[in-house]
Structure formats: structure tokens, C-alpha cells
Amino acid sequence: MTLITLINPLYALSGFVVGTLVGLTGVGGGSLMTPLLVLVFGLHPSTAVGTDLLYAAATKSVGTVVHGFTGTIDWRIVLRLATGSVPATALTLLVLSHLGKSIDTQHGLLNSVLGGALILSALSILLRKVIHDFFLRRAKPLDPGRTTVFTVLLGAALGVLVSLSSVGAGAIGLTVLLVLYPTLPASKLVGSDIAHAVPLTFLAGLGHWVVGTVNFGLLGSLLTGSIPGIIIGSLLASRASDRVLRPILASTLALVGSKMFF
């Protein structure tokens, strides 16, 4: 049996579409792929989350390389986020491992967590500029010490959320970073957020692998499409209108999240 026969064309196409959207907007990997696997392809939520985490780690590694070459990563922010997310992710995975099969049977609970995360991501994308401008006008600038503490806490929150749902690292994380670091260029915040997402999703994905909720055949098919997809999306990003893309992405996430949550 050859490698080509092992690749599922529908999964590869899904990977390509989502990878292209991630390249265009910087968000949407876990937010789109996980519900797609659950609602369209009928995968169990825990398997969809576990597989999507490793998919996101591999796909965003490509984005990290690009941002690394262009110098749009602030490694201090990445380290601060990881200081919170790594232990939070490990603790969450220990809890999931302890629950074992009992969590695997909780379709309703997993769908609710995923749906809520999708709706929150949609609001973060749609209201990002409003939130950023509000804090820029009303809030006093944080001193460096508090900024560091809040960044670590953000990492911890993302570690829990991403481990449970594979959603939030991009949309929610970037929105809060814009508030915490208003003077930094957006490109550096995007690059830092993507770079942090790689070890976060990889660690969470490994934990799900140990638990047994990763489908590697599915993962291979998804990556076959997503790698060229994110490259093409990144090349097209400068030509695409952000005012058009973000409302479309936010509306899609809100609709899918509502369907899963309710």
C-alpha cells in the first residue's frame, strides 16, 4: 500500500482550506478544524481535539519559521506565555489522564467546552479592535512587572483551554496580547502568538497521544493539505482585506460554536 492510497482526499482538502485561512488571518486553526472533524466527519470530540492539536503544532511550525526569518517574534513574550501554559497544560493533561474513559464518554461536556471556546474566539476576533482601542483610551499603562504577571496568567489560561478544546491560542491569546503590549507592532504580537502556539499545542497533543485520542492516519491526511495551504495563505495575506476576512471567520465560528454549545 503506497503513501498516496493512505491519504484521504477529503481530509487533505479540509487541511488545505483551514491551513489557507490560518495563513490569511493568523487564527482559525483549532477553531475551524476541530468542529469540522466533529460535525462534518463525525469524529468523537476527544479524538478531534487530540488530532487537531498535533495538526496545529505542525502547521504553525511553518508560520514560526517564516516569522523567525523576518524577525517578527518577541521571544520574551513567548517565554512568559510558556511559563504559564506549560505547567497548566501538564496539569490539565494529568486530570484528563486520571479521568480516563469517563471523560471519553462525556460527549455533551466536551461539546459544551468546545462550543463556548468557539463563541469566545468569535467575539475576540470580531471585537479585537474595539477592545484594544477601549483599553488604550481608558486604562493606564501597566508597569513591566504587572505586564509580565498577566502574560504568564494568560499563558496558563490558554494552556487549560487549548488542552480541553484545541481552541483559543490564536484568537483569544492575540486579543489579550494587543491589550497587554499596545506599543508593540501587531506583526510581532502575531509572530509571538504563533511561536508560543507550537510548543503549547505540541505538548497538549503528546498528552492526548498518551491518553489515546490521536488518529495518526487522519493527521497525515490533514497535514498533506495544510502545509501548502498555510504557505499559500501567508503569501496571499498581504493582498486580502482584513475587514472582509475577520467578520467572515468570526461569523463562521459563532455559528458553529452555537450549534455545538446548544
GIGIGI-V808383 format. One record per pair of residues at least 12 apart in sequence whose ideal C-beta (glycine too) atoms are under 6 Angstrom apart, sorted by the first residue. I is the first residue (numbers start at 1). J is the second residue. Records with the same first field share a line. If there is no record, write none. Layout:
I: J  J
This chain:
7: 221  224
8: 221
11: 218  221  222
12: 221  224  225
13: 225
14: 36
15: 222  225  226
16: 225  229
18: 32  33
19: 59  226  229  230
20: 229  232  233
22: 230
23: 230  233  234
24: 233  237  240  245
25: 245  249
26: 190
27: 170  171
28: 249
29: 56
30: 52  56  166  167
31: 118  121  167  253
33: 52
34: 48  49  52  166
35: 256
45: 110  111
46: 104  213
47: 213  215
49: 166
50: 208  213  214
51: 214  215  218  219
52: 166
53: 166  201  204  205
54: 205  219
55: 219  222
56: 201
57: 198  201  202  205
58: 223
59: 226  230
60: 194  197  198
61: 198
62: 230
63: 194
64: 194  195  198
67: 191
72: 187  188  191
73: 191  192  195
74: 188  192
77: 192
78: 192  195  196
80: 148  151  152
81: 155  196
83: 152
84: 152  153  155  156
85: 155  158  159  200
88: 156  159  160
89: 159  163  203  204
92: 160  163
93: 163  207
97: 211
111: 260
112: 261
113: 164  165
114: 165  260
115: 257  260  261
116: 261
117: 161  165  167  168
118: 167  253  256  257
119: 254  257
121: 167  171  172  253
122: 250  253  254
124: 171  172  175
125: 171  246  249  250
126: 250
128: 175
132: 178
135: 179
136: 182
147: 180
150: 180
151: 180
154: 176
158: 173
162: 200  204
163: 204
169: 197
173: 193
174: 193
177: 189
